[in-house]
Amino acid sequence: MLKVGLTGGIGAGKSEVSRLLVERGAVLIDADRIAREVVAPGTPGLAAVVEAFGKEVLAPDGSLDRPGLGAIVFADPEKLAVLNAIVHPLVAARSRELESTAADDAVVIHDVPLLTENALAPLYDVVVVVDASPETQLDRLVRLRGMTEEDARARMAAQATREKRREIADVVIDNDVPLEALERRVDDVWADLARRAHAHSAVPREASEGQSPEPLDGASHESPEE
């Protein structure tokens, strides 16, 4: 099994890259989706969030008011840290459970938005960063997600800088390019990941644990501009 950490700034197009990788055979573990599951109504996670932030973060139907909570935490680093301390351990436990069901030669993609911020790179054999310019991110958040410019900028500012994400990357996928160019880049990355997964499956699990992954072909290189 090859464990791949996939990350990128909000609006960089990480979800599109994960979709393309799944089409090519990857197993996806989506931290955002799991984060929603662990704070669903009736869960200990939701109870902990309400205890920390009050009942005003609940929607009328008793579910978490995610936009309302987001407006609170993304403007306040201390409150964001409190939320992360509640949710992240729950997400990690569920991710390990899902990973344990994957085949020995699988490429398991962990889609982790805050991989850089939480210093999680050492948990993965390979870290893939989806990169886009701040201008592209802002345009997508406002035009495609309907955020106000102020909200979009606040959410971008709450995350690691573009430079910090690139520092921890084994592979950078440029998503300031047309979809056709992105697909070609993903094809190249997938071929290399699949090769590595096959190599990992031939090594006993005990022997492979603790080994540092060698750089992928084209590590830290962006795809050519079209």
Summary of the structure (lengths in Angstrom):
residues: 226
radius of gyration: 18.1
end to end distance: 33.8
largest distance: 52.6
contacts: 685
relative contact order: 0.20
helix: 51%
strand: 12%
